[in-house]
């Protein structure tokens, strides 16, 4: 699972060209969680610090929808009282 601090600055971009969301990883993940499936497919998060990803030789700056979904699951698991 991606271990990115929730307060790390990030920008959520949309491949359709909608206005980006500039905030923290938590802000971006919270917005992503309420998106409809089509919007989720178009969403990417641009990081301020690159992260290591399985199967890649170098760290990357962009999170894809499947990786953002992992962060949604992590956020849900860390919320008190929802387990």
N, C-alpha and C positions, 0 to 999 in steps of 0.2 A: 504494500500500500504506500502511496505517496506521503512522505512525511514533510509537508510544507507547513511552516508556521501560519496560523490563521490570520495573523496581523501583517503578513508580508504584502506589500503593495502589488497590485496586479490590475490588468485591464481585460475585460471580457469583450471580445470582438465578434461580429456576426458576418458570415460570408456573404450575406445579402446586402451588406452596407448600412445596416441600421446604426444608430448612435451607440458608441461603445459605453460600457459601464466601467468607470474608473473608481477603484476603491481598494479593498483588501481581498485576499483570497476568500475569506468568509463572505464578504459582500457578493462577490461573483458567484460563489457556490450557492448561496441562498437564492439569488435570482435564477440561476440555472435550474434549481430544484422545482420552481414553479412554471417553467417554460413548458409549452406543448411539445409533443414529439418532433414536429418539423423544426421548431426553433432550436431544440436541443441538437439536432443534426447539424445545424448551421453554426453553432456556438463554438468558440475557442477561447482559451485564456492565455494571454500573453504575460509571461512572468518577468519580474524584475531581476530574479536570480535563476539561472538555469538549474534543472534537476536531472539526475541520472534516471534513465528508464531502461527497463529490461530489454535486452536484445539490441541495444544501441551502443556504439563505441564511444560516443560523445554525449555530453549533457545537452538538453534541449530547452528552448525558451517558450515552447507552445504546448499547451495541454489540449488533447482532443476530447470529444464528447465522452468516450468510454472512460477516460481517466478522470474527467470532471465528475462523472457518475460515482466513481470510487470515493471521491472526496465528499459527495453528498451522503454516501453510506457511512463514512467516517464521522461526519458531522452529526448524523442521526444517532450513531452509537455513542457519541460523547455527550449527548444531551441527557441531563439527569431526569429520571422518571419515565423515560420512554422505553426502557428495556424490559 
